[in-house]
């Protein structure tokens, strides 16, 4: 009895192994093992599962060329796949960028300080001069927490600020006066109302040329308190950048590189390339 020959023997198919695709002819089929053997155009005999077959390659060359590049002799290599992700590509962190950003935060804080001094120069000089004022003792006659909503926010709504209001009575050269100034630069007495009401007396520094002017904090101390506050908040921002944002950036960028998502080319690399016509320099990385 004549043995039945599988009609697929001799059929030309695509045979995929790893990242290579061969145009080959089926020379045997093993139905029990669910695999077949092919002979490639360069004479190799390869065996693989039925799932490795790419049917009718001669009719599907456009599809084949879309995903593979020809190496000649009926051999194709799979093209690198373009990763698909909803992530926004981020640049790799580099010491230069991190140092520049940290310096920018400090620079902005210094700029704010210079602008503040420029617009309040007279008050700053008066506060410094208060180091030479006469010291007296005063009595707290009023202290309360105040919410000042007289300012306006960026959206046009009222903007409130909270501070401690304190009024202190004092005598100087036989005359009675009151003051509410913590310093020449600030009316906020920095502690709670209960703290000041419990005080038997507080030290004041009186302007001998203008006795109605007196402050609780004299000289450079009043200036430096404002500087401390400014750089305290700048330190919080700088610390958040260095110890929260940068580590998250590092991990996020690393995960993207492992996922095959390329880092975007920085704008200054494009400008450099246009000027020189050469490839953009490689940015220094942490990895």
Beta strands, then each sheet from edge to edge (+ up, - down):
strand 1: 12-17
strand 2: 20-30
strand 3: 35-40
strand 4: 45-49
strand 5: 53-54
strand 6: 68-72
strand 7: 75-78
strand 8: 134-152
strand 9: 158-172
strand 10: 175-179
strand 11: 202-206
strand 12: 214-215
sheet 1: 4+ 3- 2+ 1- 5+
sheet 2: 4+ 3- 2+ 7- 6+
sheet 3: 10+ 9- 8+ 11- 12+
end
